[in-house]
Amino acid sequence: MKLISIVGHSGCGKTTLMVSLIRELSQQGLRVATIKHAHHKVELDTPGKDSYRHKEAGAALSMLLTRDALQLVADVTVEREPEQLARRFLGEADVVLAEGFSHAPGAKIEVLRRECNKSARCTVEDGLIAIVTDMDEVYPQLAHFALDDFAGIARFILNRA
């Protein structure tokens, strides 16, 4: 399984890139899984519903299965890194794209737009392997991709060992 984190500042285009890469990789017949890091509390289940009540009663893991979908809600008692999460929950995937996780170990592609007026969030030492940008002067030693070169970025991810 290949795991790449898509990182960058808020509003720089991480989600746009993620959605486009998911489409691109899926069209090539690959099973793509994603992990999204949120800094704020998000309600993962509907209060009052059975699966919510199971979790509230103390279940460490709760799975809701419908005819065509599955949702898993699990306690996280320690900070988990994308690689640990992917191995534990996403083993069926060919490619895992993690959005965020700037400070986690592992390979990262950063989205950096001139209009955001911010410096790069990650360094090569942080695992940065490529830049998706309109700024040629940033990390010239790394692979650079245009903001809309989704096919090129997908090829880069697949060719990465």
N, C-alpha and C positions, 0 to 999 in steps of 0.2 A: 504494500500500500504506500502510495506517495502522499506526503503531508506537506503542505505549504501554507504559511500564514500570510494573509494580505493585510498589511499594516499601513498606517498613515494617520494624519490628523483628522479630526471631525470635519466633515463637509468636503473632504478632498476627492471623494469618488470611490471609496472602498466597496460600498454595496453595489454600485453600478458595475464595477469591475467583477465582483463576485458573481452577480447574476449573469453577466455576459460570458464569463468563464464556465459557469455551470451549463449554460446552453451549448457552448462550443464543445465542451468535453462530452456532454451527454449525446450530442449529435454524432459523435465518433463511436458511440456504443459503450462508453464507459459508465460505470456506476459511480456517481459523485455524491459524496456526503459533505455536510458542512457543520462547522462549529462556530457559533457567534458568541463573542464575549460582550456582556452588557455590564456597565458600571453601576446600574441602578436596579432596584428590585423589580422583577417582572412576575406577574401572576401567571403561573404555568397551567393552572387547572381552574375550572369554574366552581366557585364556592357553592356548596350544597349538593353537587353531583356526587355520585357514588365514588368515583376515583379520587376526588378531592377528600371525601370523608375517610377513605382508606388511609391516605397520607396523613391527614390530621390525627388519626387514631394511633399513628406511630409506625406505619409501614416505611421501611428504609427505601424500598423501591416500589413503584406502582406503575403498572402498565395498563393502558387503555387501548383496546383493540376494536376497531370497527371493520366493516366489510373490506375497506380498501386503504386503511391507514393504521398506524400504530404510534402511540405517544408514550414515552417513558419519562417518569419523574423520579429522580433519585436524589437522596441527600448527598450533599457535598460538605464533608466535615473538615477537609483540608483543601488548600488551593490545588487544583489539578491543572496540569499542563496539557496542551492540545494532543501531544503524542500519547499520553496516558489515556486520555478520553477516547481517542481514535481506536487504540488497541482494545480498550474495554468494551466499547459500544458500537463501533463502526467497522468491524472486521469484514463485512461483506463488500465494502467500497473498494474501488480501484484507486480513487483519488479522494483525498480529504482536503478541503479548503477551509482554513480557519480565518475568521475575520476578527482582527484585533490581536491580542496577545503580543503586543510589542515587546514586553519584557520577558517573555517565555523563551526558553531555548528552542532552537530549530531554525530551519530555512525560512526566510522572509522575502517577500516582494513588497516594496513600498510604493504607494501612490503619492506623488508629490506634484502639485500644480503651482505654477508661478502665481496665479491669481489668489491662492490661499495665503501667500506672503509669509510662509513659515519655513524654517530649515528642516532638514530631514530628521525624522523621529528616531531612526535606527542607524547603526553603524555596521561596517563589515564584521566587526568583532561581535556584534549582537546576532549575527547570522544572516545579514542582508546579502542577497545573491543577485538582485536585479531591481531596477527602478522603472516605474511606469510614470512618465513625466513629459513635460514640455520644456524642460530645463537641461540642456546638454552638459552644462558645467558641473552638475552634481554627480559625484562618484563616477568619473569617466572610466574608471577601471572595470566597472560592472556592466552587465548587459543592460541596455536601455531599450524601452519600448514606448511607442507613441500611446497616448491615452486611449486610442480606439483600436489598437492592434491586438484584438482578442485572439485571433488565430495564431499569431506569433507567440503570444504569451502562453497559450495552451501548449504549443509545440515545445517551448522552453521547459515547461513543467513536466511534460511527458518524457523529454530527453534527459532530464536531470536524474542522475543515478540515485 
